[in-house]
Amino acid sequence: MKKLILPLFLLATMFACNAPEKKAEATASSDPKSGTFSSQDEKSAKVKELLEAYMKNDSTKIYEYYVDTVQIYDQMAANQEGGKTKANPGGRAGFAANERMNHDFYTNINVTTDNIMTLKFANGEEHTGVWCMWTGKGKFTNKEVSAPLHLAFIWQGDKIVREYRFFDPTTLYEEVAASQKK
């Protein structure tokens, strides 16, 4: 009997490994958020260009790829109204100035660009996501900083109309405070 258990177990394992996987596939009509994704599309390439320009303190790509009235959402401006986050003020020009200001506080700014992906949804929406690490050296604290950063770009046609930015701003607040002491 013991001799039969091991071969039966091996046989059952082999069938389990060869059994076809069943996936629940949603159709566009039942799930408007279904779709495709790519890291080698034009929008992912544009976002990579934006990040590379940011590292060089060059805001020209912001003026090329964002609409004037872009809505930027993050925790930096503390824009709360009635318990809801509002977009940062200033649109594209305010955002470009903010991005350049990072270079007033840090040197050697680097953002990894190997994890950028555009999602094309069945309902026509296109979003590009970035999962990366931001690094730099504080000009006032002299601290080397590394922080995870997540960005989500929302497109209409070939322009970015909205961006969501998720990161821990603690070290930036420390750098700004240190700059006020000197």
N, C-alpha and C positions, 0 to 999 in steps of 0.2 A: 504494500500500500504506500509506504514512504517513497518508493521508487517512482510511483505514478504522480505524486504531488508536484515534484520539481518540474518534470516535463510539461504537465498541465499549466503550471504557473508561467513557464517560459512561453508556451504557446499562446496563452491569454495575453501576455505582454506584447508579443509580436503582433497580434491582431489589433490590440489597442493602439499601437504605434502606427499601424497602417490604415486605421479607420479614417475615412475622410472627415475633415473638420467642417462643421456646419456653421455658417456665419449668417447672422440676421442682416440682410441687406435692405436698407431703406431706399425707397424710390424717391425721386425728387418731389413727387406729389405728396408723399406722406411725411417727408422730412426736408424742409427747405434748407436746412443747415448741412445736408449731405453735400458731397462734392469731391474735389480733387486737391492735391497739394503738390508743390514742386519747389525745389531749391535752386533750379536752374532756369528760372523764368526771368523776364525783363524786370518785373517789380522787385524781385529779390536782388537782382543786380543793382537796381537803383538804390535800394536801402543800403547795400554794401558800400556804394559810392558815398552816400550820406555819412555813414560812419567813418569812412576813411577821410573824408573832408573834415569832419568834426575833429578827428585826431590831429589834423594839421591847422586847426583854428581857422578853417575856411568855411564861411557860411553861404557861399554862392549856390551850392546845391539845394539849400533850404529854399532859396528864392526860385529855383528852377522846378522843384518837385512838390512844393506845398502851395495850397491856395492862400490868398491874402488873409482869409478869415479862419484859418486852421484853428481847431480846438485842441488844446494840449491839456491833458488831465494827468496830474501827479499830486503828490502831497506837499510839494514845495511852496506853493502860493497860499495854502490853507484857505482856499476859496470854498467856504461852506455857506449855504443858504437854506434854511429850513431843513437841516440835516442831510442835504444833498450836496455833492461836490459839483462845483461849477468849473468851467474851463478857465485856465489861466488867462489873465488879461493880456492884450497886446497883439493877438493874432500872430502872423508870420514874423513881422518885424520884432515883436517882443520876444518871441521864441529864439530868433537868430541872435539877438543881443544876449539872451540868457546863456545860450550855448557858448558864445565867445567869452562870456564872463567866467566860465569854468576854468579857462586858461589863465585868468587873473589869480586863481587860487592854487592851481596845480601845474606841475611840469610833467613831462613824459607820460602824457595821457595816452592810454591804449585801450581799445575795445576789441575783443575777439570777434571775428566775422565769419566763423566757420559753422554757425548754426542759425541760418536765416531761411525762412520758408514762407511761401505765399500759398494761401488757401483760397480756392475758388469755389464758392458755394453755389448750389443749385438755384438759389434765389437771385443770383447775379452779384452778390456782394463779393468783394475781394479784400482780404486782410493779409498783411505780411507780419509775421512774428519773428522776433529776435530773442534768443536765449544766449546770454554772453556774460563775460567777466569784464568789469571796468577796473582799470588800474591807473594809478598816478602817484606823484610824490607831492605832498603839501609844501607850498612855498613858505608858509608861516610856521607850521609845526614840524616840518622836515620828516614827516611820517610817510612811509610807503603804505598805500591804501589799495586794497583789492575788495571789490564788492560785486555780488551777482546783480545782473540787470536784466529786466525783461521789458521789451518794447512791443507794442502792437500798433501797426499803421493801418488805418482804414482808408481805402481808396475810392474815389469816384472818377472813373475814366483813368487818365494817366496822372492824376494829382492826389496828394494826400490831403484829406479833409479833417482827419481826427487822428490823434496819437495818444496812447495810454502808456505811461512810464511807471514801472514798479521797481523800487530799490530802497535800501535803507539809507536815509540822508544823514545819519548821525555824524559820520566823519566830515561831511561837507559843513554841517553846522559848527563842528569843532574848528574847522579851518577858517570859516568866516569869523568866528569869535576870536580866534588867534590873530587874524588880520586887524582887528579893531584895537588890539593891545599894543601894536607896534607903531 
